């Protein structure tokens, strides 16, 4: 795993280094850490001759077409105004994919990224005012000074050609406790221009409850990193003012409801207990004190009192057998009118695209799509054409397009 080593070699434990002046040591360490990820064995490529595969669901007949193959653990995509899209690869690459499927070389200018296990380059979203400012926002795992731990961070930069310029980090999860797991993360702008950042507990479950730590917290900030005055813990001594809600395990899906405009999130449980939530300001969602899951050993989760406790919010919807949720889309397009208003979620462990029918906010039916493909679905997005675009999380990851059946 050379891409892991590029960060993990940046330690300060070699005795001669400890004797160097701190300023020189810091500069040398950062210079050694700032390396581009190695190129993939085979670069990603457009699948020009892909034949549509017909699929019949409960309500809709559709086709699945492979648009791009060879992406290395792709994580997120965002559509640009011209119809191109930006796609992140977890090892630390951001690429532009053209409407015709052509794939660019990695875009330059990304911040230093900790790559190990689940950690790396994660979500990508455009600024709500992208037409004026060309700003792109990225969530990623950021290494600590020694390079042996990481935390979720958010950076923004101005997209110009094949580079991000004027890149700055606007949010950092502190302290940094992750060794490569449970870093989230999704980014969602609400209608007021606030930026929500989902995170994980860094696999340190007990850190999800204290308000002086940012692990296991949903945070809300302004795009430049400032703290909104009406965040729920702004005036509480000892609490981090960025926090919106807490007691979350590892949130890897988030989207705004198209009618209520409220934020919905999904999060991984341990062994069982994946959750769908509508996080409310200042509320405690329980992890690890309450959970519907078990530890991976099969024993109860350490510190858990069961699946309910006073002062802790129950999940809006729960899966007692974990599909491993990642990516979320409220469908609002015209290509599939039967699905308008439905909620789609990627599933990693169960290798499916989950479709939920809603009655208001209540989940009334579930259907699992694309199960026969046996591919881990990391992200799901609606395109400007109303088609549904999917990223599969594999060494040879793919960009798929779900489209209406072609006319004979």
C-alpha positions as CSV (number, residue, x, y, z in Angstrom):
1,X,0.0,0.0,0.0
2,X,2.4,2.8,-1.1
3,X,-0.3,5.4,-0.8
4,X,-0.6,4.6,2.9
5,X,3.1,4.7,3.4
6,X,3.4,8.2,2.0
7,X,1.6,9.5,5.1
8,X,2.6,7.0,7.7
9,X,6.3,7.4,7.1
10,X,6.0,11.0,8.3
11,X,6.8,10.3,11.9
12,X,9.0,12.2,14.3
13,X,10.2,9.2,16.3
14,X,13.6,8.8,14.8
15,X,16.0,10.0,17.5
16,X,18.3,12.2,15.4
17,X,15.2,14.1,14.2
18,X,14.2,14.9,17.7
19,X,17.4,16.9,18.1
20,X,16.8,19.1,15.0
21,X,15.5,22.6,15.7
22,X,11.6,22.5,15.8
23,X,11.2,24.9,12.8
24,X,13.5,22.9,10.6
25,X,11.9,19.6,11.7
26,X,8.3,20.9,10.9
27,X,9.4,22.1,7.5
28,X,11.1,18.8,6.7
29,X,8.2,16.8,7.9
30,X,5.6,18.7,5.9
31,X,7.8,18.6,2.8
32,X,8.2,14.8,3.1
33,X,4.5,14.3,3.6
34,X,3.4,16.4,0.6
35,X,3.5,13.8,-2.1
36,X,1.0,13.1,-4.8
37,X,-0.7,9.7,-4.6
38,X,0.9,7.1,-6.9
39,X,-0.8,6.6,-10.2
40,X,-3.1,3.6,-10.5
41,X,-1.8,0.5,-12.3
42,X,-4.3,1.2,-15.1
43,X,-5.8,4.7,-15.5
44,X,-9.5,5.0,-15.5
45,X,-11.2,5.0,-18.9
46,X,-14.4,5.6,-20.7
47,X,-16.3,2.4,-21.6
48,X,-17.2,3.3,-25.1
49,X,-18.7,0.1,-26.2
50,X,-20.8,-0.7,-23.1
51,X,-24.2,-2.3,-23.8
52,X,-27.1,-1.3,-21.6
53,X,-28.3,-4.0,-19.3
54,X,-32.0,-4.2,-18.9
55,X,-33.4,-4.3,-15.3
56,X,-37.0,-4.7,-14.1
57,X,-37.9,-3.3,-10.7
58,X,-41.2,-3.3,-8.8
59,X,-42.3,-0.1,-10.5
60,X,-39.9,0.8,-13.3
61,X,-38.0,-0.9,-16.2
62,X,-34.7,0.7,-16.7
63,X,-31.2,0.2,-18.1
64,X,-27.8,0.2,-16.4
65,X,-24.8,1.4,-18.5
66,X,-21.2,1.4,-17.5
67,X,-19.8,4.9,-18.3
68,X,-16.3,4.7,-16.7
69,X,-14.2,1.8,-15.4
70,X,-10.9,1.7,-13.6
71,X,-11.6,4.3,-10.9
72,X,-9.8,3.4,-7.7
73,X,-12.3,3.3,-4.8
74,X,-14.3,6.3,-6.1
75,X,-16.2,8.0,-3.3
76,X,-18.3,10.9,-4.5
77,X,-19.3,12.9,-7.6
78,X,-20.6,16.4,-8.2
79,X,-22.0,17.7,-11.5
80,X,-20.5,20.8,-13.0
81,X,-22.7,23.4,-14.8
82,X,-21.4,22.3,-18.2
83,X,-22.5,18.7,-17.7
84,X,-19.0,17.4,-16.7
85,X,-18.6,15.9,-13.2
86,X,-16.0,15.9,-10.5
87,X,-15.2,12.5,-9.0
88,X,-13.1,11.7,-5.9
89,X,-11.0,8.6,-5.5
90,X,-10.2,7.6,-1.9
91,X,-6.4,7.3,-2.5
92,X,-6.4,11.1,-2.9
93,X,-7.3,11.9,-6.5
94,X,-9.9,14.3,-7.9
95,X,-10.8,13.9,-11.5
96,X,-13.0,15.6,-14.1
97,X,-15.2,13.2,-16.2
98,X,-16.6,14.6,-19.3
99,X,-20.2,14.2,-20.5
100,X,-18.8,11.7,-23.1
101,X,-17.0,9.7,-20.3
102,X,-13.5,10.9,-20.9
103,X,-11.5,11.0,-17.7
104,X,-8.9,13.7,-16.9
105,X,-5.6,13.3,-15.1
106,X,-5.8,14.0,-11.4
107,X,-6.6,17.7,-10.6
108,X,-3.7,19.5,-8.9
109,X,-3.7,21.4,-5.7
110,X,-5.3,19.1,-3.2
111,X,-4.4,19.3,0.5
112,X,-2.3,16.6,2.2
113,X,-4.5,13.6,2.8
114,X,-4.2,10.6,5.2
115,X,-4.8,7.5,3.2
116,X,-5.4,4.2,5.1
117,X,-8.3,1.8,5.3
118,X,-11.5,3.8,5.1
119,X,-9.6,7.1,5.3
120,X,-8.7,9.3,2.3
121,X,-10.3,11.7,0.0
122,X,-14.1,11.6,0.5
123,X,-16.9,13.9,-0.5
124,X,-17.0,16.7,-3.1
125,X,-19.6,19.4,-3.5
126,X,-19.8,22.7,-5.4
127,X,-20.4,26.0,-3.7
128,X,-24.0,27.2,-3.9
129,X,-22.6,30.2,-5.7
130,X,-20.2,28.2,-7.9
131,X,-21.2,30.3,-11.0
132,X,-19.6,33.3,-9.4
133,X,-16.8,31.9,-7.2
134,X,-15.9,28.5,-8.8
135,X,-15.3,27.1,-5.3
136,X,-15.2,23.3,-4.8
137,X,-15.5,21.8,-1.3
138,X,-13.8,18.5,-0.3
139,X,-14.0,16.4,2.8
140,X,-11.0,14.2,3.6
141,X,-9.0,12.6,6.3
142,X,-6.3,15.0,7.4
143,X,-3.1,13.7,9.1
144,X,-1.8,15.0,12.4
145,X,1.7,16.4,12.6
146,X,3.3,13.0,13.2
147,X,1.2,11.5,10.4
148,X,0.0,8.5,12.4
149,X,-3.5,9.7,13.2
150,X,-6.2,11.6,11.3
151,X,-9.4,13.5,11.6
152,X,-12.1,14.6,9.2
153,X,-11.4,18.0,7.5
154,X,-13.0,20.2,4.9
155,X,-11.0,22.2,2.3
156,X,-12.2,24.6,-0.4
157,X,-10.4,25.8,-3.5
158,X,-11.2,27.6,-6.7
159,X,-11.4,25.3,-9.8
160,X,-9.5,26.7,-12.7
161,X,-8.8,24.2,-15.5
162,X,-7.2,21.1,-14.1
163,X,-6.2,22.7,-10.8
164,X,-7.6,23.9,-7.5
165,X,-6.2,27.3,-6.5
166,X,-6.2,29.2,-3.2
167,X,-6.9,26.0,-1.3
168,X,-7.7,26.5,2.4
169,X,-8.9,24.2,5.1
170,X,-12.1,25.6,6.7
171,X,-12.8,22.9,9.2
172,X,-10.8,20.4,11.2
173,X,-12.0,17.6,13.5
174,X,-10.1,17.8,16.7
175,X,-8.5,15.9,18.4
176,X,-7.3,13.6,15.6
177,X,-8.0,10.0,16.8
178,X,-8.5,7.9,13.7
179,X,-6.1,5.2,12.6
180,X,-7.9,4.9,9.3
181,X,-11.5,4.2,10.2
182,X,-14.8,6.1,10.9
183,X,-14.1,9.4,9.3
184,X,-17.5,9.9,7.5
185,X,-18.0,12.1,5.6
186,X,-20.6,13.9,3.5
187,X,-21.1,17.7,2.9
188,X,-24.5,19.3,2.4
189,X,-25.3,23.0,2.0
190,X,-28.8,24.0,3.2
191,X,-31.0,26.7,1.8
192,X,-29.6,29.3,4.1
193,X,-26.0,28.7,2.9
194,X,-24.8,26.7,6.0
195,X,-22.5,23.8,5.4
196,X,-23.3,20.5,7.3
197,X,-20.3,18.1,7.7
198,X,-21.0,14.5,8.7
199,X,-18.2,12.6,10.5
200,X,-17.4,9.5,12.4
201,X,-16.3,8.6,15.9
202,X,-12.8,7.7,14.6
203,X,-13.5,4.2,16.1
204,X,-13.2,5.7,19.6
205,X,-16.9,5.2,20.6
206,X,-16.7,7.0,23.9
207,X,-15.6,10.2,22.1
208,X,-19.0,10.5,20.5
209,X,-20.7,11.8,23.7
210,X,-18.4,14.5,25.2
211,X,-19.1,17.9,23.7
212,X,-15.5,19.0,24.0
213,X,-14.6,16.6,21.2
214,X,-15.7,16.6,17.6
215,X,-15.8,12.8,17.1
216,X,-19.3,11.4,16.4
217,X,-20.7,14.9,15.8
218,X,-22.7,16.5,13.0
219,X,-21.3,20.0,12.6
220,X,-22.7,23.1,11.0
221,X,-20.5,26.0,9.8
222,X,-20.4,28.9,7.3
223,X,-18.6,28.1,4.1
224,X,-15.5,30.0,5.3
225,X,-15.4,28.1,8.5
226,X,-17.1,30.7,10.8
227,X,-19.5,29.4,13.4
228,X,-23.2,30.3,13.1
229,X,-24.4,32.4,16.1
230,X,-27.4,30.1,16.5
231,X,-25.6,26.8,16.7
232,X,-27.0,25.0,19.8
233,X,-23.8,24.9,21.9
234,X,-22.3,28.3,21.0
235,X,-22.8,29.6,24.5
236,X,-22.1,26.4,26.5
237,X,-18.8,26.4,28.3
238,X,-16.5,23.6,27.3
239,X,-18.5,22.6,24.2
240,X,-17.4,22.9,20.7
241,X,-19.5,25.5,19.0
242,X,-19.4,23.8,15.6
243,X,-21.7,20.9,16.9
244,X,-25.2,20.6,15.6
245,X,-26.0,17.1,17.0
246,X,-24.0,14.3,18.6
247,X,-23.9,10.6,19.5
248,X,-23.3,9.5,16.0
249,X,-21.2,6.5,14.9
250,X,-20.1,7.0,11.3
251,X,-22.3,9.1,9.0
252,X,-21.6,8.4,5.3
253,X,-24.9,9.6,3.7
254,X,-26.7,13.0,3.8
255,X,-29.2,14.9,1.7
256,X,-31.8,17.6,2.0
257,X,-35.5,16.5,1.8
258,X,-36.9,18.1,-1.4
259,X,-40.1,19.4,0.4
260,X,-39.3,20.0,4.0
261,X,-35.7,21.0,3.2
262,X,-34.5,19.3,6.4
263,X,-31.3,17.4,6.5
264,X,-31.4,13.6,6.6
265,X,-28.4,11.5,7.4
266,X,-27.5,7.8,7.4
267,X,-24.9,6.1,9.6
268,X,-23.3,2.8,10.0
269,X,-24.2,0.8,13.1
270,X,-21.7,-1.8,14.4
271,X,-22.9,-5.3,13.7
272,X,-26.5,-4.3,12.9
273,X,-28.2,-1.1,13.8
274,X,-27.6,1.1,10.7
275,X,-29.7,4.3,11.1
276,X,-31.5,6.9,9.1
277,X,-32.0,10.2,11.0
278,X,-33.3,13.7,10.7
279,X,-30.9,15.4,13.1
280,X,-32.3,18.1,15.2
281,X,-30.2,20.9,16.8
282,X,-28.6,20.0,20.1
283,X,-30.0,16.4,20.2
284,X,-28.1,13.3,21.4
285,X,-28.5,10.3,19.0
286,X,-27.1,7.9,21.6
287,X,-24.0,6.2,20.3
288,X,-22.5,4.2,22.0
289,X,-24.9,4.3,24.9
290,X,-27.9,3.2,22.8
291,X,-27.7,1.1,19.7
292,X,-29.7,-1.6,17.9
293,X,-26.4,-3.4,17.0
294,X,-23.8,-5.5,18.6
295,X,-20.0,-5.4,18.8
296,X,-18.3,-7.3,16.0
297,X,-17.4,-10.0,18.5
298,X,-21.1,-10.6,19.0
299,X,-21.1,-9.2,22.5
300,X,-23.0,-6.1,23.6
301,X,-21.3,-2.8,22.7
302,X,-19.1,-1.6,25.5
303,X,-21.0,1.1,27.4
304,X,-24.4,0.4,25.8
305,X,-27.5,0.1,28.0
306,X,-29.7,-1.2,25.1
307,X,-31.6,0.4,22.3
308,X,-33.2,3.3,24.3
309,X,-32.3,5.6,27.1
310,X,-33.8,8.9,28.6
311,X,-32.6,12.0,26.8
312,X,-31.4,10.2,23.7
313,X,-33.1,10.3,20.3
314,X,-34.3,7.0,18.7
315,X,-33.3,6.5,15.1
316,X,-35.9,7.7,12.5
317,X,-35.5,4.3,10.8
318,X,-33.2,1.4,11.7
319,X,-31.9,-1.7,10.0
320,X,-31.1,-4.4,12.5
321,X,-29.1,-6.3,9.8
322,X,-26.6,-3.7,8.5
323,X,-26.7,-3.0,4.8
324,X,-23.7,-0.6,5.4
325,X,-25.2,2.7,4.2
326,X,-23.3,5.2,2.1
327,X,-24.5,7.9,-0.3
328,X,-28.0,9.3,-0.3
329,X,-30.4,10.8,-2.9
330,X,-33.9,12.1,-2.8
331,X,-35.0,11.6,-6.4
332,X,-36.7,14.6,-7.9
333,X,-36.1,14.2,-11.7
334,X,-38.4,13.5,-14.6
335,X,-36.7,10.4,-16.1
336,X,-38.4,8.1,-13.5
337,X,-41.7,9.8,-12.5
338,X,-42.7,6.7,-10.5
339,X,-39.8,7.3,-8.2
340,X,-40.2,11.0,-7.6
341,X,-39.8,11.7,-3.9
342,X,-38.3,8.3,-3.1
343,X,-35.1,8.0,-1.1
344,X,-32.1,6.1,-2.5
345,X,-29.2,4.8,-0.4
346,X,-26.1,3.0,-1.4
347,X,-25.3,-0.2,0.4
348,X,-21.8,-1.5,0.7
349,X,-22.1,-4.8,2.7
350,X,-25.3,-5.8,1.0
351,X,-24.1,-4.6,-2.5
352,X,-27.4,-2.9,-3.5
353,X,-29.1,0.3,-4.2
354,X,-31.9,0.7,-1.6
355,X,-35.1,2.5,-2.6
356,X,-37.3,3.7,0.2
357,X,-40.9,4.9,-0.4
358,X,-42.0,7.6,2.0
359,X,-45.4,8.8,3.4
360,X,-44.3,12.2,4.6
361,X,-41.2,11.4,6.6
362,X,-42.3,7.8,7.4
363,X,-40.7,4.9,5.6
364,X,-43.4,2.7,4.2
365,X,-41.6,0.3,1.8
366,X,-38.2,-0.8,0.8
367,X,-36.9,-2.3,-2.5
368,X,-33.3,-3.4,-3.2
369,X,-32.0,-2.8,-6.7
370,X,-28.9,-4.0,-8.6
371,X,-28.3,-6.8,-6.1
372,X,-27.3,-9.2,-9.0
373,X,-24.4,-7.0,-9.8
374,X,-22.8,-7.7,-6.4
375,X,-21.0,-4.3,-6.4
376,X,-20.5,-2.1,-3.3
377,X,-22.4,1.1,-4.0
378,X,-20.6,4.1,-2.5
379,X,-22.5,7.1,-3.9
380,X,-25.7,7.8,-5.7
381,X,-26.6,11.1,-7.4
382,X,-29.2,12.6,-9.8
383,X,-27.8,14.0,-13.0
384,X,-29.1,17.1,-14.8
385,X,-30.7,14.7,-17.3
386,X,-32.7,13.0,-14.6
387,X,-30.7,9.8,-14.8
388,X,-29.3,8.3,-11.7
389,X,-25.5,8.0,-11.5
390,X,-23.8,5.5,-9.2
391,X,-20.2,4.9,-8.0
392,X,-19.1,1.4,-7.1
393,X,-16.4,1.2,-4.4
394,X,-13.9,-1.3,-5.8
395,X,-10.3,-1.4,-6.9
396,X,-11.7,-1.3,-10.3
397,X,-14.5,1.1,-9.4
398,X,-17.2,2.1,-12.0
399,X,-19.4,5.0,-12.8
400,X,-22.8,3.6,-13.7
401,X,-25.8,5.4,-15.3
402,X,-29.4,4.2,-14.6
403,X,-31.5,5.4,-17.4
404,X,-35.0,4.8,-18.9
405,X,-35.3,1.9,-21.3
406,X,-34.2,2.9,-24.8
407,X,-36.8,3.0,-27.5
408,X,-36.6,-0.1,-29.8
